[in-house]
Amino acid sequence: MRHKTPTIDYITVIGGEIYAIVDDGEVLLTAGDTFVQRGTIHSWSVRGTEPCVISVVLVAAEPV
């Protein structure tokens, strides 16, 4: 379920783990990590048994 948005996204992991999937591959994010992405095609994947809690701030931006 990859998608693209006209925003700058700031994602902070509060608890658990989540994979950020982008064109160049994927990155495992754990509690305390922050991921910033701007208008890229991306997706998210929670693969563990523990729930993942994230904080997300989306800021409107010109499309890339």
Protein Blocks (a to p, Z undefined) as FASTA:
>chain_A
ZZdddbddddddfbhcdddddfklccdddehiacddehiacddddfbfbdcddddddddd
ddZZ
